[in-house]
Amino acid sequence: MKYRYWCGECGFKTPWAGESEGRLAQLRHYERWHGGIAPGGHREVRCRWSDRERACLAVACAVVLLVVLVVFITSWRHQL
Ligand SMILES: [Zn+2]
């Protein structure tokens, strides 16, 4: 999951990053531009599939397809 932190004082938003990384970027922004103000704003969450997760899904799909194919061929052979 990726996070983007929005500044509560201006229109600034951090780039998409990990949770701690994004929070740090927001803190740095507050330190620089809004000194003395407690960090506010909100956090935006993006749920995106990583390459690894996508590869896992592809493998899972291939296995399911293979099982279906084997079942289909087996039942087809029994009919002959
Ligand atoms: Zn700001």
PDB file of the backbone (N, CA, C, O) and the ligand in Angstrom, with CONECT records:
HET     ZN  A 101       1
ATOM      1  N   MET A   1       0.835  -1.194   0.000  1.00  0.00           N
ATOM      2  CA  MET A   1       0.000   0.000   0.000  1.00  0.00           C
ATOM      3  C   MET A   1       0.870   1.243   0.000  1.00  0.00           C
ATOM      4  O   MET A   1       1.929   1.287   0.625  1.00  0.00           O
ATOM      5  N   LYS A   2       0.400   2.241  -0.709  1.00  0.00           N
ATOM      6  CA  LYS A   2       1.131   3.497  -0.784  1.00  0.00           C
ATOM      7  C   LYS A   2       0.309   4.584  -0.104  1.00  0.00           C
ATOM      8  O   LYS A   2      -0.922   4.557  -0.097  1.00  0.00           O
ATOM      9  N   TYR A   3       1.028   5.530   0.461  1.00  0.00           N
ATOM     10  CA  TYR A   3       0.350   6.602   1.185  1.00  0.00           C
ATOM     11  C   TYR A   3       0.795   7.963   0.665  1.00  0.00           C
ATOM     12  O   TYR A   3       1.938   8.153   0.250  1.00  0.00           O
ATOM     13  N   ARG A   4      -0.146   8.905   0.701  1.00  0.00           N
ATOM     14  CA  ARG A   4       0.166  10.275   0.336  1.00  0.00           C
ATOM     15  C   ARG A   4      -0.438  11.163   1.413  1.00  0.00           C
ATOM     16  O   ARG A   4      -1.617  11.046   1.750  1.00  0.00           O
ATOM     17  N   TYR A   5       0.378  12.040   1.937  1.00  0.00           N
ATOM     18  CA  TYR A   5      -0.079  12.899   3.019  1.00  0.00           C
ATOM     19  C   TYR A   5      -0.349  14.299   2.498  1.00  0.00           C
ATOM     20  O   TYR A   5       0.469  14.895   1.798  1.00  0.00           O
ATOM     21  N   TRP A   6      -1.523  14.807   2.860  1.00  0.00           N
ATOM     22  CA  TRP A   6      -1.922  16.144   2.449  1.00  0.00           C
ATOM     23  C   TRP A   6      -1.699  17.108   3.603  1.00  0.00           C
ATOM     24  O   TRP A   6      -1.978  16.802   4.763  1.00  0.00           O
ATOM     25  N   CYS A   7      -1.188  18.285   3.252  1.00  0.00           N
ATOM     26  CA  CYS A   7      -0.983  19.307   4.269  1.00  0.00           C
ATOM     27  C   CYS A   7      -2.341  19.915   4.622  1.00  0.00           C
ATOM     28  O   CYS A   7      -3.178  20.138   3.747  1.00  0.00           O
ATOM     29  N   GLY A   8      -2.550  20.182   5.920  1.00  0.00           N
ATOM     30  CA  GLY A   8      -3.808  20.775   6.351  1.00  0.00           C
ATOM     31  C   GLY A   8      -3.801  22.294   6.234  1.00  0.00           C
ATOM     32  O   GLY A   8      -4.840  22.937   6.383  1.00  0.00           O
ATOM     33  N   GLU A   9      -2.627  22.868   5.967  1.00  0.00           N
ATOM     34  CA  GLU A   9      -2.508  24.332   5.934  1.00  0.00           C
ATOM     35  C   GLU A   9      -2.455  24.887   4.514  1.00  0.00           C
ATOM     36  O   GLU A   9      -2.906  26.004   4.260  1.00  0.00           O
ATOM     37  N   CYS A  10      -1.904  24.102   3.593  1.00  0.00           N
ATOM     38  CA  CYS A  10      -1.817  24.568   2.213  1.00  0.00           C
ATOM     39  C   CYS A  10      -2.132  23.395   1.283  1.00  0.00           C
ATOM     40  O   CYS A  10      -2.581  22.348   1.747  1.00  0.00           O
ATOM     41  N   GLY A  11      -1.909  23.551   0.022  1.00  0.00           N
ATOM     42  CA  GLY A  11      -2.273  22.507  -0.935  1.00  0.00           C
ATOM     43  C   GLY A  11      -1.206  21.449  -1.151  1.00  0.00           C
ATOM     44  O   GLY A  11      -1.303  20.629  -2.064  1.00  0.00           O
ATOM     45  N   PHE A  12      -0.183  21.476  -0.300  1.00  0.00           N
ATOM     46  CA  PHE A  12       0.922  20.536  -0.478  1.00  0.00           C
ATOM     47  C   PHE A  12       0.500  19.093  -0.223  1.00  0.00           C
ATOM     48  O   PHE A  12      -0.291  18.807   0.676  1.00  0.00           O
ATOM     49  N   LYS A  13       1.041  18.203  -1.029  1.00  0.00           N
ATOM     50  CA  LYS A  13       0.867  16.773  -0.773  1.00  0.00           C
ATOM     51  C   LYS A  13       2.177  16.065  -1.053  1.00  0.00           C
ATOM     52  O   LYS A  13       2.901  16.421  -1.982  1.00  0.00           O
ATOM     53  N   THR A  14       2.477  15.064  -0.248  1.00  0.00           N
ATOM     54  CA  THR A  14       3.728  14.331  -0.419  1.00  0.00           C
ATOM     55  C   THR A  14       3.588  13.382  -1.606  1.00  0.00           C
ATOM     56  O   THR A  14       2.474  13.027  -1.992  1.00  0.00           O
ATOM     57  N   PRO A  15       4.717  12.970  -2.184  1.00  0.00           N
ATOM     58  CA  PRO A  15       4.605  11.948  -3.244  1.00  0.00           C
ATOM     59  C   PRO A  15       4.153  10.617  -2.645  1.00  0.00           C
ATOM     60  O   PRO A  15       4.254  10.418  -1.435  1.00  0.00           O
ATOM     61  N   TRP A  16       3.657   9.708  -3.481  1.00  0.00           N
ATOM     62  CA  TRP A  16       3.243   8.392  -3.004  1.00  0.00           C
ATOM     63  C   TRP A  16       4.457   7.669  -2.433  1.00  0.00           C
ATOM     64  O   TRP A  16       5.488   7.559  -3.096  1.00  0.00           O
ATOM     65  N   ALA A  17       4.334   7.183  -1.217  1.00  0.00           N
ATOM     66  CA  ALA A  17       5.450   6.494  -0.570  1.00  0.00           C
ATOM     67  C   ALA A  17       4.915   5.571   0.512  1.00  0.00           C
ATOM     68  O   ALA A  17       3.707   5.457   0.720  1.00  0.00           O
ATOM     69  N   GLY A  18       5.841   4.920   1.191  1.00  0.00           N
ATOM     70  CA  GLY A  18       5.468   4.075   2.319  1.00  0.00           C
ATOM     71  C   GLY A  18       4.920   4.937   3.445  1.00  0.00           C
ATOM     72  O   GLY A  18       5.057   6.161   3.422  1.00  0.00           O
ATOM     73  N   GLU A  19       4.291   4.290   4.443  1.00  0.00           N
ATOM     74  CA  GLU A  19       3.628   5.032   5.510  1.00  0.00           C
ATOM     75  C   GLU A  19       4.589   5.946   6.270  1.00  0.00           C
ATOM     76  O   GLU A  19       4.335   7.141   6.418  1.00  0.00           O
ATOM     77  N   SER A  20       5.708   5.366   6.754  1.00  0.00           N
ATOM     78  CA  SER A  20       6.633   6.164   7.561  1.00  0.00           C
ATOM     79  C   SER A  20       7.347   7.207   6.712  1.00  0.00           C
ATOM     80  O   SER A  20       7.621   8.320   7.162  1.00  0.00           O
ATOM     81  N   GLU A  21       7.641   6.821   5.480  1.00  0.00           N
ATOM     82  CA  GLU A  21       8.329   7.726   4.554  1.00  0.00           C
ATOM     83  C   GLU A  21       7.465   8.956   4.254  1.00  0.00           C
ATOM     84  O   GLU A  21       7.946  10.089   4.259  1.00  0.00           O
ATOM     85  N   GLY A  22       6.193   8.706   3.997  1.00  0.00           N
ATOM     86  CA  GLY A  22       5.249   9.795   3.691  1.00  0.00           C
ATOM     87  C   GLY A  22       5.045  10.708   4.888  1.00  0.00           C
ATOM     88  O   GLY A  22       5.000  11.931   4.755  1.00  0.00           O
ATOM     89  N   ARG A  23       4.922  10.089   6.071  1.00  0.00           N
ATOM     90  CA  ARG A  23       4.724  10.875   7.288  1.00  0.00           C
ATOM     91  C   ARG A  23       5.933  11.784   7.545  1.00  0.00           C
ATOM     92  O   ARG A  23       5.796  12.931   7.972  1.00  0.00           O
ATOM     93  N   LEU A  24       7.109  11.238   7.272  1.00  0.00           N
ATOM     94  CA  LEU A  24       8.339  12.004   7.458  1.00  0.00           C
ATOM     95  C   LEU A  24       8.379  13.194   6.508  1.00  0.00           C
ATOM     96  O   LEU A  24       8.769  14.296   6.895  1.00  0.00           O
ATOM     97  N   ALA A  25       7.974  12.965   5.266  1.00  0.00           N
ATOM     98  CA  ALA A  25       7.951  14.038   4.264  1.00  0.00           C
ATOM     99  C   ALA A  25       6.974  15.129   4.695  1.00  0.00           C
ATOM    100  O   ALA A  25       7.243  16.316   4.509  1.00  0.00           O
ATOM    101  N   GLN A  26       5.840  14.725   5.271  1.00  0.00           N
ATOM    102  CA  GLN A  26       4.858  15.698   5.742  1.00  0.00           C
ATOM    103  C   GLN A  26       5.417  16.497   6.930  1.00  0.00           C
ATOM    104  O   GLN A  26       5.237  17.711   7.021  1.00  0.00           O
ATOM    105  N   LEU A  27       6.092  15.788   7.829  1.00  0.00           N
ATOM    106  CA  LEU A  27       6.696  16.458   8.996  1.00  0.00           C
ATOM    107  C   LEU A  27       7.730  17.487   8.554  1.00  0.00           C
ATOM    108  O   LEU A  27       7.794  18.600   9.078  1.00  0.00           O
ATOM    109  N   ARG A  28       8.538  17.082   7.572  1.00  0.00           N
ATOM    110  CA  ARG A  28       9.569  17.993   7.050  1.00  0.00           C
ATOM    111  C   ARG A  28       8.921  19.227   6.441  1.00  0.00           C
ATOM    112  O   ARG A  28       9.410  20.344   6.616  1.00  0.00           O
ATOM    113  N   HIS A  29       7.817  19.023   5.723  1.00  0.00           N
ATOM    114  CA  HIS A  29       7.093  20.138   5.105  1.00  0.00           C
ATOM    115  C   HIS A  29       6.572  21.086   6.183  1.00  0.00           C
ATOM    116  O   HIS A  29       6.691  22.304   6.050  1.00  0.00           O
ATOM    117  N   TYR A  30       5.999  20.533   7.241  1.00  0.00           N
ATOM    118  CA  TYR A  30       5.474  21.362   8.332  1.00  0.00           C
ATOM    119  C   TYR A  30       6.596  22.132   9.023  1.00  0.00           C
ATOM    120  O   TYR A  30       6.450  23.307   9.359  1.00  0.00           O
ATOM    121  N   GLU A  31       7.724  21.440   9.228  1.00  0.00           N
ATOM    122  CA  GLU A  31       8.859  22.093   9.877  1.00  0.00           C
ATOM    123  C   GLU A  31       9.324  23.294   9.059  1.00  0.00           C
ATOM    124  O   GLU A  31       9.664  24.347   9.599  1.00  0.00           O
ATOM    125  N   ARG A  32       9.329  23.105   7.745  1.00  0.00           N
ATOM    126  CA  ARG A  32       9.858  24.144   6.864  1.00  0.00           C
ATOM    127  C   ARG A  32       8.870  25.288   6.642  1.00  0.00           C
ATOM    128  O   ARG A  32       9.249  26.458   6.699  1.00  0.00           O
ATOM    129  N   TRP A  33       7.606  24.951   6.388  1.00  0.00           N
ATOM    130  CA  TRP A  33       6.640  25.957   5.971  1.00  0.00           C
ATOM    131  C   TRP A  33       5.657  26.379   7.054  1.00  0.00           C
ATOM    132  O   TRP A  33       5.148  27.499   7.014  1.00  0.00           O
ATOM    133  N   HIS A  34       5.383  25.531   7.998  1.00  0.00           N
ATOM    134  CA  HIS A  34       4.390  25.859   9.021  1.00  0.00           C
ATOM    135  C   HIS A  34       4.971  25.585  10.398  1.00  0.00           C
ATOM    136  O   HIS A  34       4.378  24.865  11.201  1.00  0.00           O
ATOM    137  N   GLY A  35       6.127  26.159  10.662  1.00  0.00           N
ATOM    138  CA  GLY A  35       6.797  25.953  11.943  1.00  0.00           C
ATOM    139  C   GLY A  35       5.897  26.296  13.123  1.00  0.00           C
ATOM    140  O   GLY A  35       5.252  27.344  13.129  1.00  0.00           O
ATOM    141  N   GLY A  36       5.853  25.427  14.110  1.00  0.00           N
ATOM    142  CA  GLY A  36       5.060  25.692  15.310  1.00  0.00           C
ATOM    143  C   GLY A  36       3.635  25.159  15.237  1.00  0.00           C
ATOM    144  O   GLY A  36       2.932  25.116  16.246  1.00  0.00           O
ATOM    145  N   ILE A  37       3.215  24.758  14.058  1.00  0.00           N
ATOM    146  CA  ILE A  37       1.860  24.212  13.909  1.00  0.00           C
ATOM    147  C   ILE A  37       1.942  22.685  13.926  1.00  0.00           C
ATOM    148  O   ILE A  37       2.794  22.091  13.264  1.00  0.00           O
ATOM    149  N   ALA A  38       1.059  22.068  14.680  1.00  0.00           N
ATOM    150  CA  ALA A  38       1.031  20.600  14.728  1.00  0.00           C
ATOM    151  C   ALA A  38       0.576  20.074  13.373  1.00  0.00           C
ATOM    152  O   ALA A  38      -0.406  20.567  12.819  1.00  0.00           O
ATOM    153  N   PRO A  39       1.290  19.061  12.824  1.00  0.00           N
ATOM    154  CA  PRO A  39       0.913  18.512  11.514  1.00  0.00           C
ATOM    155  C   PRO A  39      -0.534  18.022  11.475  1.00  0.00           C
ATOM    156  O   PRO A  39      -0.972  17.252  12.329  1.00  0.00           O
ATOM    157  N   GLY A  40      -1.251  18.484  10.475  1.00  0.00           N
ATOM    158  CA  GLY A  40      -2.653  18.060  10.299  1.00  0.00           C
ATOM    159  C   GLY A  40      -2.844  17.500   8.910  1.00  0.00           C
ATOM    160  O   GLY A  40      -1.983  16.785   8.398  1.00  0.00           O
ATOM    161  N   GLY A  41      -3.955  17.817   8.306  1.00  0.00           N
ATOM    162  CA  GLY A  41      -4.244  17.307   6.969  1.00  0.00           C
ATOM    163  C   GLY A  41      -4.759  15.894   7.038  1.00  0.00           C
ATOM    164  O   GLY A  41      -5.206  15.431   8.088  1.00  0.00           O
ATOM    165  N   HIS A  42      -4.694  15.212   5.920  1.00  0.00           N
ATOM    166  CA  HIS A  42      -5.187  13.835   5.918  1.00  0.00           C
ATOM    167  C   HIS A  42      -4.287  12.935   5.097  1.00  0.00           C
ATOM    168  O   HIS A  42      -3.406  13.387   4.366  1.00  0.00           O
ATOM    169  N   ARG A  43      -4.539  11.663   5.243  1.00  0.00           N
ATOM    170  CA  ARG A  43      -3.733  10.653   4.570  1.00  0.00           C
ATOM    171  C   ARG A  43      -4.568   9.992   3.476  1.00  0.00           C
ATOM    172  O   ARG A  43      -5.719   9.618   3.701  1.00  0.00           O
ATOM    173  N   GLU A  44      -3.987   9.855   2.310  1.00  0.00           N
ATOM    174  CA  GLU A  44      -4.664   9.200   1.203  1.00  0.00           C
ATOM    175  C   GLU A  44      -4.004   7.833   1.005  1.00  0.00           C
ATOM    176  O   GLU A  44      -2.778   7.731   0.974  1.00  0.00           O
ATOM    177  N   VAL A  45      -4.801   6.807   0.875  1.00  0.00           N
ATOM    178  CA  VAL A  45      -4.262   5.449   0.745  1.00  0.00           C
ATOM    179  C   VAL A  45      -4.534   4.923  -0.659  1.00  0.00           C
ATOM    180  O   VAL A  45      -5.634   5.068  -1.194  1.00  0.00           O
ATOM    181  N   ARG A  46      -3.525   4.321  -1.232  1.00  0.00           N
ATOM    182  CA  ARG A  46      -3.692   3.719  -2.555  1.00  0.00           C
ATOM    183  C   ARG A  46      -3.341   2.246  -2.458  1.00  0.00           C
ATOM    184  O   ARG A  46      -2.244   1.864  -2.050  1.00  0.00           O
ATOM    185  N   CYS A  47      -4.283   1.460  -2.837  1.00  0.00           N
ATOM    186  CA  CYS A  47      -4.078   0.008  -2.816  1.00  0.00           C
ATOM    187  C   CYS A  47      -3.702  -0.422  -4.227  1.00  0.00           C
ATOM    188  O   CYS A  47      -4.559  -0.495  -5.108  1.00  0.00           O
ATOM    189  N   ARG A  48      -2.464  -0.697  -4.436  1.00  0.00           N
ATOM    190  CA  ARG A  48      -2.043  -1.085  -5.773  1.00  0.00           C
ATOM    191  C   ARG A  48      -1.305  -2.406  -5.704  1.00  0.00           C
ATOM    192  O   ARG A  48      -0.528  -2.655  -4.781  1.00  0.00           O
ATOM    193  N   TRP A  49      -1.551  -3.227  -6.669  1.00  0.00           N
ATOM    194  CA  TRP A  49      -0.900  -4.531  -6.688  1.00  0.00           C
ATOM    195  C   TRP A  49       0.564  -4.363  -7.061  1.00  0.00           C
ATOM    196  O   TRP A  49       0.902  -3.692  -8.036  1.00  0.00           O
ATOM    197  N   SER A  50       1.408  -4.976  -6.282  1.00  0.00           N
ATOM    198  CA  SER A  50       2.826  -4.941  -6.610  1.00  0.00           C
ATOM    199  C   SER A  50       3.099  -5.979  -7.695  1.00  0.00           C
ATOM    200  O   SER A  50       2.252  -6.825  -7.982  1.00  0.00           O
ATOM    201  N   ASP A  51       4.266  -5.910  -8.282  1.00  0.00           N
ATOM    202  CA  ASP A  51       4.630  -6.860  -9.345  1.00  0.00           C
ATOM    203  C   ASP A  51       4.607  -8.290  -8.827  1.00  0.00           C
ATOM    204  O   ASP A  51       4.207  -9.220  -9.528  1.00  0.00           O
ATOM    205  N   ARG A  52       5.048  -8.441  -7.576  1.00  0.00           N
ATOM    206  CA  ARG A  52       5.103  -9.768  -6.974  1.00  0.00           C
ATOM    207  C   ARG A  52       3.687 -10.331  -6.788  1.00  0.00           C
ATOM    208  O   ARG A  52       3.426 -11.495  -7.091  1.00  0.00           O
ATOM    209  N   GLU A  53       2.791  -9.493  -6.291  1.00  0.00           N
ATOM    210  CA  GLU A  53       1.405  -9.917  -6.093  1.00  0.00           C
ATOM    211  C   GLU A  53       0.757 -10.260  -7.425  1.00  0.00           C
ATOM    212  O   GLU A  53      -0.013 -11.215  -7.527  1.00  0.00           O
ATOM    213  N   ARG A  54       1.074  -9.478  -8.437  1.00  0.00           N
ATOM    214  CA  ARG A  54       0.524  -9.718  -9.765  1.00  0.00           C
ATOM    215  C   ARG A  54       1.029 -11.059 -10.319  1.00  0.00           C
ATOM    216  O   ARG A  54       0.276 -11.814 -10.936  1.00  0.00           O
ATOM    217  N   ALA A  55       2.306 -11.335 -10.086  1.00  0.00           N
ATOM    218  CA  ALA A  55       2.896 -12.596 -10.537  1.00  0.00           C
ATOM    219  C   ALA A  55       2.226 -13.762  -9.826  1.00  0.00           C
ATOM    220  O   ALA A  55       1.936 -14.782 -10.452  1.00  0.00           O
ATOM    221  N   CYS A  56       1.974 -13.626  -8.520  1.00  0.00           N
ATOM    222  CA  CYS A  56       1.297 -14.668  -7.744  1.00  0.00           C
ATOM    223  C   CYS A  56      -0.092 -14.930  -8.301  1.00  0.00           C
ATOM    224  O   CYS A  56      -0.512 -16.080  -8.430  1.00  0.00           O
ATOM    225  N   LEU A  57      -0.797 -13.863  -8.629  1.00  0.00           N
ATOM    226  CA  LEU A  57      -2.144 -13.991  -9.171  1.00  0.00           C
ATOM    227  C   LEU A  57      -2.116 -14.711 -10.513  1.00  0.00           C
ATOM    228  O   LEU A  57      -2.971 -15.551 -10.794  1.00  0.00           O
ATOM    229  N   ALA A  58      -1.130 -14.378 -11.339  1.00  0.00           N
ATOM    230  CA  ALA A  58      -0.992 -15.015 -12.650  1.00  0.00           C
ATOM    231  C   ALA A  58      -0.742 -16.509 -12.487  1.00  0.00           C
ATOM    232  O   ALA A  58      -1.318 -17.321 -13.210  1.00  0.00           O
ATOM    233  N   VAL A  59       0.124 -16.874 -11.531  1.00  0.00           N
ATOM    234  CA  VAL A  59       0.429 -18.284 -11.268  1.00  0.00           C
ATOM    235  C   VAL A  59      -0.830 -19.000 -10.775  1.00  0.00           C
ATOM    236  O   VAL A  59      -1.130 -20.109 -11.217  1.00  0.00           O
ATOM    237  N   ALA A  60      -1.563 -18.365  -9.861  1.00  0.00           N
ATOM    238  CA  ALA A  60      -2.794 -18.956  -9.319  1.00  0.00           C
ATOM    239  C   ALA A  60      -3.804 -19.186 -10.440  1.00  0.00           C
ATOM    240  O   ALA A  60      -4.451 -20.232 -10.482  1.00  0.00           O
ATOM    241  N   CYS A  61      -3.944 -18.238 -11.329  1.00  0.00           N
ATOM    242  CA  CYS A  61      -4.864 -18.356 -12.465  1.00  0.00           C
ATOM    243  C   CYS A  61      -4.439 -19.512 -13.366  1.00  0.00           C
ATOM    244  O   CYS A  61      -5.276 -20.289 -13.825  1.00  0.00           O
ATOM    245  N   ALA A  62      -3.141 -19.621 -13.614  1.00  0.00           N
ATOM    246  CA  ALA A  62      -2.620 -20.682 -14.476  1.00  0.00           C
ATOM    247  C   ALA A  62      -2.909 -22.051 -13.867  1.00  0.00           C
ATOM    248  O   ALA A  62      -3.285 -22.981 -14.581  1.00  0.00           O
ATOM    249  N   VAL A  63      -2.734 -22.179 -12.548  1.00  0.00           N
ATOM    250  CA  VAL A  63      -2.984 -23.446 -11.851  1.00  0.00           C
ATOM    251  C   VAL A  63      -4.464 -23.818 -11.959  1.00  0.00           C
ATOM    252  O   VAL A  63      -4.799 -24.964 -12.261  1.00  0.00           O
ATOM    253  N   VAL A  64      -5.339 -22.853 -11.712  1.00  0.00           N
ATOM    254  CA  VAL A  64      -6.788 -23.092 -11.796  1.00  0.00           C
ATOM    255  C   VAL A  64      -7.154 -23.531 -13.206  1.00  0.00           C
ATOM    256  O   VAL A  64      -7.924 -24.474 -13.392  1.00  0.00           O
ATOM    257  N   LEU A  65      -6.604 -22.850 -14.185  1.00  0.00           N
ATOM    258  CA  LEU A  65      -6.870 -23.170 -15.585  1.00  0.00           C
ATOM    259  C   LEU A  65      -6.413 -24.584 -15.914  1.00  0.00           C
ATOM    260  O   LEU A  65      -7.099 -25.320 -16.623  1.00  0.00           O
ATOM    261  N   LEU A  66      -5.243 -24.959 -15.389  1.00  0.00           N
ATOM    262  CA  LEU A  66      -4.677 -26.282 -15.614  1.00  0.00           C
ATOM    263  C   LEU A  66      -5.571 -27.358 -14.994  1.00  0.00           C
ATOM    264  O   LEU A  66      -5.835 -28.387 -15.617  1.00  0.00           O
ATOM    265  N   VAL A  67      -6.031 -27.117 -13.777  1.00  0.00           N
ATOM    266  CA  VAL A  67      -6.910 -28.065 -13.081  1.00  0.00           C
ATOM    267  C   VAL A  67      -8.202 -28.249 -13.875  1.00  0.00           C
ATOM    268  O   VAL A  67      -8.662 -29.373 -14.076  1.00  0.00           O
ATOM    269  N   VAL A  68      -8.773 -27.154 -14.317  1.00  0.00           N
ATOM    270  CA  VAL A  68     -10.011 -27.206 -15.103  1.00  0.00           C
ATOM    271  C   VAL A  68      -9.773 -28.014 -16.375  1.00  0.00           C
ATOM    272  O   VAL A  68     -10.607 -28.830 -16.767  1.00  0.00           O
ATOM    273  N   LEU A  69      -8.643 -27.783 -17.008  1.00  0.00           N
ATOM    274  CA  LEU A  69      -8.299 -28.477 -18.246  1.00  0.00           C
ATOM    275  C   LEU A  69      -8.152 -29.977 -18.013  1.00  0.00           C
ATOM    276  O   LEU A  69      -8.652 -30.786 -18.794  1.00  0.00           O
ATOM    277  N   VAL A  70      -7.454 -30.345 -16.922  1.00  0.00           N
ATOM    278  CA  VAL A  70      -7.241 -31.755 -16.584  1.00  0.00           C
ATOM    279  C   VAL A  70      -8.579 -32.432 -16.303  1.00  0.00           C
ATOM    280  O   VAL A  70      -8.830 -33.536 -16.786  1.00  0.00           O
ATOM    281  N   VAL A  71      -9.444 -31.770 -15.520  1.00  0.00           N
ATOM    282  CA  VAL A  71     -10.771 -32.321 -15.203  1.00  0.00           C
ATOM    283  C   VAL A  71     -11.569 -32.497 -16.489  1.00  0.00           C
ATOM    284  O   VAL A  71     -12.234 -33.515 -16.678  1.00  0.00           O
ATOM    285  N   PHE A  72     -11.502 -31.526 -17.350  1.00  0.00           N
ATOM    286  CA  PHE A  72     -12.242 -31.560 -18.611  1.00  0.00           C
ATOM    287  C   PHE A  72     -11.766 -32.719 -19.486  1.00  0.00           C
ATOM    288  O   PHE A  72     -12.577 -33.466 -20.032  1.00  0.00           O
ATOM    289  N   ILE A  73     -10.441 -32.864 -19.615  1.00  0.00           N
ATOM    290  CA  ILE A  73      -9.873 -33.927 -20.450  1.00  0.00           C
ATOM    291  C   ILE A  73     -10.195 -35.297 -19.860  1.00  0.00           C
ATOM    292  O   ILE A  73     -10.531 -36.231 -20.588  1.00  0.00           O
ATOM    293  N   THR A  74     -10.090 -35.413 -18.520  1.00  0.00           N
ATOM    294  CA  THR A  74     -10.378 -36.685 -17.852  1.00  0.00           C
ATOM    295  C   THR A  74     -11.827 -37.104 -18.091  1.00  0.00           C
ATOM    296  O   THR A  74     -12.091 -38.256 -18.434  1.00  0.00           O
ATOM    297  N   SER A  75     -12.752 -36.187 -17.916  1.00  0.00           N
ATOM    298  CA  SER A  75     -14.162 -36.528 -18.106  1.00  0.00           C
ATOM    299  C   SER A  75     -14.455 -36.809 -19.579  1.00  0.00           C
ATOM    300  O   SER A  75     -15.316 -37.630 -19.895  1.00  0.00           O
ATOM    301  N   TRP A  76     -13.761 -36.150 -20.454  1.00  0.00           N
ATOM    302  CA  TRP A  76     -13.937 -36.339 -21.895  1.00  0.00           C
ATOM    303  C   TRP A  76     -13.450 -37.732 -22.311  1.00  0.00           C
ATOM    304  O   TRP A  76     -14.048 -38.384 -23.166  1.00  0.00           O
ATOM    305  N   ARG A  77     -12.352 -38.170 -21.688  1.00  0.00           N
ATOM    306  CA  ARG A  77     -11.788 -39.493 -21.987  1.00  0.00           C
ATOM    307  C   ARG A  77     -12.724 -40.598 -21.487  1.00  0.00           C
ATOM    308  O   ARG A  77     -12.845 -41.649 -22.117  1.00  0.00           O
ATOM    309  N   HIS A  78     -13.381 -40.353 -20.358  1.00  0.00           N
ATOM    310  CA  HIS A  78     -14.282 -41.345 -19.787  1.00  0.00           C
ATOM    311  C   HIS A  78     -15.490 -41.583 -20.684  1.00  0.00           C
ATOM    312  O   HIS A  78     -16.082 -42.662 -20.686  1.00  0.00           O
ATOM    313  N   GLN A  79     -15.835 -40.566 -21.433  1.00  0.00           N
ATOM    314  CA  GLN A  79     -17.013 -40.674 -22.313  1.00  0.00           C
ATOM    315  C   GLN A  79     -16.726 -41.526 -23.536  1.00  0.00           C
ATOM    316  O   GLN A  79     -17.644 -42.066 -24.153  1.00  0.00           O
ATOM    317  N   LEU A  80     -15.456 -41.646 -23.884  1.00  0.00           N
ATOM    318  CA  LEU A  80     -15.101 -42.427 -25.089  1.00  0.00           C
ATOM    319  C   LEU A  80     -15.117 -43.925 -24.835  1.00  0.00           C
ATOM    320  O   LEU A  80     -14.842 -44.708 -25.744  1.00  0.00           O
TER     321      LEU A  80
HETATM  322 ZN    ZN A 101       1.627  23.168   3.924  1.00  0.00          ZN2+
END
